[in-house]
Amino acid sequence: MKSVLSWGRYPHLPQEAHVVTWRDGIRAAWADASREHGTTLAFGNGRSYGDSCLAASGHVVQTLPLDRLIAADWQTGVLRAEPGVTLEQILDVAIPRGWMLPVTPGTKYATLGGAIANDVHGKNHHVRGTFGRHVRRFALARSDGTQFECAPDEQPEYFAATIGGLGLTGLILWAEIQLMPIRSSMIDMTSIRFANLDEFFSLSEQLDPLHEYSVAWVDCQSRGSALGRGIFMVGDHANDGPLEVTRRKKRTVPFTLPIPVFNRVTLRAFNELYYQKQQRGEVSTQVSYDTYFYPLDSLLEWNRIYGRAGFQQYQCVVPPNTARDATRAILDAIAASGTGSFLAVLKRCGDVRSPGLLSFPREGTSLALDFPQRDALNTRLFTQLDTIVREAGGRIYPAKDAHMPGADFRGAYPQWQQLEALRDPALLSRFWERTTRT
């Protein structure tokens, strides 16, 4: 066995991984882990940030070696694969054939199983919703030895509970998804610099309906009349051009730094440089899909820059009627704290419903930032932010969370009890234990 951690490395709870190489070996590995440790949890490539991917027992069944493509129909774009297949592996075979993931998060190193369990979303939520909307069916294994297929019209309660179900309903053996046709692997992108939060909302209202992809970087250190300034980026798949898999040169952070790179001074300097580097108000260009969707993937092990204590990501979504005031209050609190991240992502989510019970996105505005783990500072700041989000009627993303009070989770996700009723008793995460039992 080997030891694995969540991507944020907080909480620092190393997991002993029981590695599964073949689908027919899942039952034995699961039985061994459960017999010796009571409960376990599926673990893919460790791209979940907080404790939703950590087993309460400290022992996980790692499915990453289950990375085989089972079948594909390149006329219709339907692909079936094992849960350990990464999004990168899917893109490598799909893009040259004119197909793209219809929804992708900000990393291509997430697995197919993880994308379903967390019902990931991307820059086009306002157009295509979450990843779960494009899942056709999957096979689920339970600890009692049963296996069955799930689809919208077949075991529908398990289908809904598994999408966004944080890996608690069973182990996915394979999944079938519908890809999206594209004519080119290039993205036509326009970047627009905006001066404050009001300008962001104006741009979003104007441009979101016109483009497939829409997202903004926001300066989390700006205040006053410049509060919420940033760069708005819209994109669309080019109508013609190559269908090529991008091979960018990758660099690796070679070791975990003793302390975080970012502090009040360096963060303010970085944000100022990043904002000012786009000297013109609007710039149009064409970039590869890899550059547009996965800017951080070219720096391997980038989580090490946050130091030995790790980091937490805070991602929330607040509904349209409270979005402006709540987002302004959140950004103001973050700027006043002197902490935050170099990559702060602001975007508006659409009203496309997910089939999943506990899907995070809802119509409204989403903000995501990374915070170096400093216990006292983060506790004070997150308490402030939680209050703002709660009073605005918003919620926090379980896949990124390592602190959410149980009452907040249960209030924001009232269908958690339906998931609990379908949860496999041999599967239990630290997150689920923390938020449903306290």
Secondary structure as GFF3:
##gff-version 3
##sequence-region A 1 438
A	DSSP	beta_strand	2	4	.	.	.	ID=ss1
A	DSSP	beta_strand	15	19	.	.	.	ID=ss2
A	DSSP	three_ten_helix	23	25	.	.	.	ID=ss3
A	DSSP	alpha_helix	26	37	.	.	.	ID=ss4
A	DSSP	beta_strand	42	43	.	.	.	ID=ss5
A	DSSP	beta_strand	59	62	.	.	.	ID=ss6
A	DSSP	beta_strand	69	73	.	.	.	ID=ss7
A	DSSP	beta_strand	78	81	.	.	.	ID=ss8
A	DSSP	alpha_helix	87	94	.	.	.	ID=ss9
A	DSSP	three_ten_helix	95	97	.	.	.	ID=ss10
A	DSSP	beta_strand	99	100	.	.	.	ID=ss11
A	DSSP	alpha_helix	112	117	.	.	.	ID=ss12
A	DSSP	alpha_helix	125	128	.	.	.	ID=ss13
A	DSSP	three_ten_helix	131	134	.	.	.	ID=ss14
A	DSSP	beta_strand	135	141	.	.	.	ID=ss15
A	DSSP	beta_strand	147	150	.	.	.	ID=ss16
A	DSSP	alpha_helix	156	162	.	.	.	ID=ss17
A	DSSP	beta_strand	171	178	.	.	.	ID=ss18
A	DSSP	beta_strand	180	181	.	.	.	ID=ss19
A	DSSP	beta_strand	186	194	.	.	.	ID=ss20
A	DSSP	alpha_helix	197	207	.	.	.	ID=ss21
A	DSSP	three_ten_helix	208	210	.	.	.	ID=ss22
A	DSSP	beta_strand	213	218	.	.	.	ID=ss23
A	DSSP	three_ten_helix	224	226	.	.	.	ID=ss24
A	DSSP	beta_strand	230	237	.	.	.	ID=ss25
A	DSSP	beta_strand	251	252	.	.	.	ID=ss26
A	DSSP	alpha_helix	264	277	.	.	.	ID=ss27
A	DSSP	beta_strand	282	288	.	.	.	ID=ss28
A	DSSP	alpha_helix	289	293	.	.	.	ID=ss29
A	DSSP	three_ten_helix	295	298	.	.	.	ID=ss30
A	DSSP	beta_strand	299	300	.	.	.	ID=ss31
A	DSSP	three_ten_helix	302	306	.	.	.	ID=ss32
A	DSSP	beta_strand	311	318	.	.	.	ID=ss33
A	DSSP	alpha_helix	323	337	.	.	.	ID=ss34
A	DSSP	beta_strand	345	349	.	.	.	ID=ss35
A	DSSP	beta_strand	364	372	.	.	.	ID=ss36
A	DSSP	alpha_helix	375	391	.	.	.	ID=ss37
A	DSSP	beta_strand	395	396	.	.	.	ID=ss38
A	DSSP	three_ten_helix	398	400	.	.	.	ID=ss39
A	DSSP	alpha_helix	406	412	.	.	.	ID=ss40
A	DSSP	alpha_helix	416	422	.	.	.	ID=ss41
A	DSSP	alpha_helix	430	436	.	.	.	ID=ss42
###
